[in-house]
Amino acid sequence: MKTRSIVIYAIVFAVLGAVICLTVLKGSGGGAVPHTTEINRLLISLADDWESISAGNGFDGGSTEFDYAVIDSDGDLLFVTRQGISETLSAATGHYDIIRDIEIDGEVAGRLLVYNDSDRLRKAERESSARMIGGMSALMLIFSLGYFIYLKKIVVEPFGKLRGFAEKVASGDLDTPLEMDRSNIFGAFTESFDIMREELKASRIREEAAVKKRKEMVAGLAHDIKTPVASIKAMAEFMALTTEDAAQKETLASINTKADRIDKLVSNLFHATLEELEQLEVSPDELPSGELEKIIAESDHLKKVSVNDIRECVIIADRLRLEQIIGNLISNSYKYADTEITVRSRFEGQSFIVELSDKGGGVPETEIELLTEKFRRGSNAEGKDGSGIGLYISKYLMNKMGGELICRNNGEGFTAELRFLLA
C-alpha cells in the first residue's frame, strides 16, 4: 500500500473522530435553563400588567424560549403558556421549577413558575447526538467500504493475477504473457515478471535446440559407424573364403560375430535417436504376403525358423521397416530362447496375423506388458547383451504401419504376434 494512501486514510478517520467527540461534548451540559435576564424582563412585564392579569384579561408578554405559569398570592392560576406544566406552587416545587416572586410596591402580588424543561432538552440533545454519531458512523462505513474496494482493486486483484501467472509458469506455460498495469501497487514488478517468462521461454527453446542437436549428432555418428562396420564384415567374410587355416577361420568368424553385434547395437541407437527426433519415416504400402517368407528367410541366418504356412493376401506394410521388425524378433529368439522358431499365419476379421513362436520357456506374465517399453528387458535377459529397445522399436513401427505387435506366452515359450491391415 502506498504511504500517501495510508496518511490520507488516517487523517480522514481522525477528523471524523474529532467531529463526533466535539459534538457529544457540546451537547453534554445537561438541559438548558432559561437565562436570568429573560426571566427578569418577564417579571418586569408581569408587574407592569398585573392589574390586567389579575383581572383575568390575560397576558401578552411576547414569545419566550420557555414555558411558565403565573399565580396570585392565594395560589390561583392567572396565566399559563401551555397545558401540562406546573400550575401550583407545590407542583412547581416538586418538579424543580424556577419560582420567582412578582413584587409590586415591595409586596408579593403573585409568583412566576418557570417550567423546568431539562428532561425534554436532554432527550432532544441525546437524539441529536445519536443522529450525529449515526451519520458519522455511516460516513465512516461508506468510506471504509470504498477504501476496501480500492485496496481490492489495486492490491488483491493484481496479486491474484501474479499468483495465477506464477502457477502457469510453474506448470510449464511460458506462452501466456502477463498483462501489464503500472497503476496498481505491483505495477513495477509486472514487467519484470513477464521478462522472466520470456527469458525462461528462450532458455527452454535453447535447451530443446541443444538436445535436438546432440541427438542429431548421435544419429549421424551411428550412421557413420555402420559403414566401416559393414566393411569389416565384408573383409572378414572374404578372408574366411580365401584362407584354409582353421585357426584363422575361427578368428575371422569371431570378428564377423562381433561386427554383427556392433551393427545391431548401432542400429538400435540410430533408430532410437531418430524416433525421439520424430524422423523415423514409415511409408506403408500394399505388400504381397509372400514377401514375408523372403524377409524371414533373409533374417534366419542360423536356420532355426520353420515356416508352416503364409497365406496369400495383400497387406499394408513398409518392407524396409518390416525387415527391421522381423530381424529384431528372430534375433531376440536366438538370444533368449535358442530354440526352433515356428511361423504360422491366419486371418481375423480385417487383419492378417503372423505368429513367431519359440520354446524357450517364455517370460513371467507380470513382465509381458513391459517388454515393449523403451529400455525394458525381461528377467530372462540377465547376463545377456541387449539394450531393451528392439521390441519397443518393433511395436512403434507396427503402429506406424497401422498394425499392432502383441507379445504373449504360448505355454512352451514366447510368441510375438504381428497384426497387419489387409489391403
N, C-alpha and C positions, 0 to 999 in steps of 0.2 A: 504494500500500500504506500502511496506517495505521502511524504511528510506534510505537504501542504493540505492534503485532504484530511489528514488526522487533525491538524490545527484548526481548520475551519469547523469540523465536526465538534471539537471540544469547545470552541468559542460559542457556537450556537447553543449548545446544551447549557453552558454556563450562564448565558444571557437569559435563556428561558427559565432556568432555576432561580436566578436573581429576581426576575419579574414576579414569579409566583411567591417567593418569600416576602417581597415588599408589599404585595397585595394583601397577603394574610396579615402581616404586621400592621398595615394601615387600618385594617378592619378589626383589630383585636382589642380595641379600647373599651369594649362594652357598649351598652346602649347610650345613645346621645341624650343629653339633658338640656332642656331649653336654656338659653342664655339669660343671665340675670338681668341684663339691660332690657331685654324684651319683656320680661316679667314686670320690671319696674315701670316700664312705659304703659303696660296694660293696667297696672294698679292705678296709675295717674288717670288714665281714661275712665276707669270704673268710678273713681272718686268724683270726677267731674260730672259724670252722667248718673250719679247714684240716685238722685231723686226720680229720674225717668225709669231707671232699672227697678227700683223698689216699688214703683207704682205699677209694674207689670208691663211696661211698654217695650221690653226687650232691650237689646244692646247691639250696637254696630261698632265694635271696636276694631274693625279691619281684620284681614286674614292673618293668622299666625301659623307657625310651624308645629304647634302643639295644641292639644285639646284641653279644655278646662271647664270648670263649673263655678258659679257664683251663688253663695248662700248668704242670707242675712244673719244678724246676730242671734236670732232664735233658731237657726238651723234650717230655715225654709229655703227651698231651691228657687232662685230667681232667674238663672240663665244657665244653659248648658250647650256646648258646641255640637255634641252628638250623643246619641244614646249609647249606653253600655259602659260609660265611665263612672267614676265615683261621684255620687251626688249628695253624700252626707259626710260629716266630719269623721265619724267613726270608720266609714268605708275608705275614706282617703287615707286615714292613719294606717289602716290595715294593709293598704296597697302601696304604702310608702310613697304616696303622692306629696307634691310640694304644697304646703299650706301657708298662705300669706294673709295677713290681716289687711282689710281695707279701712283705712282711717280717714275720718272726716272731722276736722277741727279738734284733733287729738283724741277722738273717741273711735272705738272699733265699731264700724257700722255693719260690717259683714266680712266674709272671708272668700279668698280666691283659692280654689282647689285645682292645681295644675296636674293633669294626669301623667303618671309615670309610665311611659311607653317603651321602657328599656327592653322588655321581652320581645316585643314585635320588632324593634330595631335590631336586636341581636340576631333574631331569626332571619331577618332580611339580609343582615350582614353575612350570616353563615351561608345563606342561599347564594348570595353574590360571590362569596369566596369559592363555594363549591363549583359555581358555573365557571369562574375564572380558572380554577385548578383543572376542572374537566376539559375546558377549552385548551389550556396549555398542554395537558397530557395528550389530548387528541392530536395537537400540533406536533408534539414530540414523537408520537407514534407514527404519524404520517411521514415526518422527516426521517425517522429510523427506517421505516419500510422503504422509502425512496433511496436511502443510502445503502440499504441491504441489496436492493435491486441493482444499484450502481456497482457495488462490490461484486455481485454475482456476474455482472456483465464484463467487468474489467479484470477480475481475478479468477473466479471459479470456472467460468466457461473457457477462457484461454488455457487454464491449467488442464481442464478436461481434454482439450484438443491436443495439448502437448503429450498428455498421458496416452491418448489413443494413437498419436503419431509414434511414440516410443514403442508401443505394443506392436504396431505394424512393422517397424524396423526390426524388432526382436524376432518377429515371425518370418522375416526374410523379404518383406515387401519394401523394396527400395525404389519403386517406380512412382509411388503416390507422393506428390510434393506436399509440403506443409504450407497452408495458407498464411500469408504474412499480414500482420496487423500491428503496425507500430504504435497505435494509440493505446493499447492495453499495457498492463504492467509487465507482461512478458514480451513486449514488442522487441526489446533489444536482443532477446535470445532467439526469436523466431527464425531470423535469417541464419544465425549460427547453426541451429538445428538442421535447417534444410541444406546448408553447406556440408554438414556432417553426412547427411543422407547421400548427397551427390558424391562425396569422397568415398563412402562405403560402396556405392554402386560402381564407381570407377575402379575401385580396388578389386571388387568381385569380377568385373569384366577382365581386368588384367590377369587375375588369378586363373580364370577359366581359359583365357588365351594361352597362358603359360602351360597349364595342364594339357590342353589340346596339342600344343607344340611338342611337349615331351612325348605324348602318345604317338604323334606322327613320326617323331624321331625313332621311337622304339619300333613302330611298324616298318619304317624304312630300313632300319638295321636288320630286323628279322627277315625282311625280303632280300636284303643284300647277302645275308648269311646263307640263304638257301642255294644261291648259285655256286659258291665254292664247295658246299657240301655235296651238291649233285655232281660236281667234277670229281671229288674224292671217290664217290661211289662208282662213277664210270671207270676211273683209273683202277680202282681195286678190282672191279669185275673183269676188266681187260687183262690185268696182270694174272688174275686167277685162271684165266683161259689159256694164257701163254706159258705158264710155269708147270713143271712136272714135280717140283719139290713139295712133299706133303706138308712139311712144316711151314713153308711159305703160304701154301693154300689155306692152312688153318689160321695163320696170322691175317691174311687178306680177308678171310671170312669174318674174323673178329672186327677188322676195320670196317667192313661193309655193314655189320650189325650195329656198331657204334654210330656209324654215319646215318643209318636209318633212324636210330633213336634221336640223334640230334635233329634230324629233319622233322620228325614228328613234334618234338618239343618246340622247335622254332615255328612250325605251322600253327600249333596251339597258341603260342604267344602272338603270332601275327593275326590270327583270326579273332582272338580276344580283344586285341587292341583295335582292330577295325570295327568290331561290334560296338565297343564303347564309343567310338567316334561316329557310329551310325553310318559307316561306309562299307559295311559288308553287303554287297549287292547280290540280290537274288532275282533271277529272271525266269519265273516258272513258265513252261510252255507244254504243249502236248508231246508226250513221250510214250512210245510203244513199251509195253511191259516186258517185251523180250530184251530190252536194253538192261533190265535189272540183272538178268543172268550174266551178261557180259561184264557188268560192273562188279558183280560178286566174284566172278572168276578172276578178274584183274586184281582184286583185293585179297584173294585167298592164296598168298604165296607159300603157305605151309600145307596147302591142300587138305584142309580139315573140314571144308564145307560140303555138305551133301544137299543138293537142290532137288527136293522131291517133285515139286510142281510149281511153275509160274504160269498162271492162267493168262491167256491172251486178252489184252484190253489196251486202252489208251488212257494214260494217267496225266495229271498235271504235275510237272516237276521240272527242276533245273538240273540237267545232267551233271554239270560240274559240282554243284552242291551235293547231289545225290552220291557222287563218288566219295566226297568227304564224309558223309553220314555213314555209309556202309563201311568205308575203310575204318572209321572210328569204332563202330560196333564190332567188326571182326577182330580188330586189333585188341580191343578190351577183352573179348572172349579168349583170344590167345593168351593174354597176360594173366587173367584172373581165374579162368576155368581150365584151360589147356585140355579141352576135350573136343570130340567131334561136334560140329555145328550143323543143325538141321534147318533148312529153309522151307517154309510152306506158305501158301497164299490162299486167300478166299475173298469172296465178295460179301459186303454187309451194307445193305441199302445203297447209297450213292458213293460208298467208299470201297477202295481196293486195299486189302490188308496183306502185308507181308510180314511173317514172323521169323526171327532168327533165334533159335533156342540151343542152349548148350546143356551139359550135365554136370556142371561144376558145383552144385550144391546151393546156388543162389546166394542171396544176402538176407539179413534179418528184415522182417516185414516192416519194422519201425524205420528202416533206412531207405525203403523203396522210394518214397516221395522226395527224399533229399538228394538222390543221385543226380537229378537233372538240374540241381542248383549249382551256381558258379563256385568252383574250388571246394566242392564237397565230394568226399570219397567214402565208400563203404568200409566196414571194419575188416573185410577180407582183403583190402588193399594194403594192409600193413606190411612194410618191408619191401614193397614193390614200387618201381618207378612210376611216376604219373603226376599230373598237375590238377586233376579233378575238374577238367574243363571240357573234355571230349563229349560227354553226354549233354552238357549244357549247350554247347555249340550245335550239336545234332538236333536237339529239341528246338533251338532258336531257328535253325534253317528250315526244319519241317514246318514250323508255324508260319514262316515267311512264304512257304510254298502253298499255304492253305491246308496243310495236313497236320499230323499230330504224331508224337512219339510217346508211347506208353511202355513203361517198364513193369515187369512183374515176375514172381517166381512161378515155375511150372511144375513143382513137385520134385523134379530131379535136378533142376538147375535154374538158370536165368533166361528170360525171354524178353527180347526187345521187339515191340510191335510197331511197325510203320504203317500209318493210315494215309492213303493218298486219295485225293479227289479224282473221280472219274471224269474224263473229258466229255 
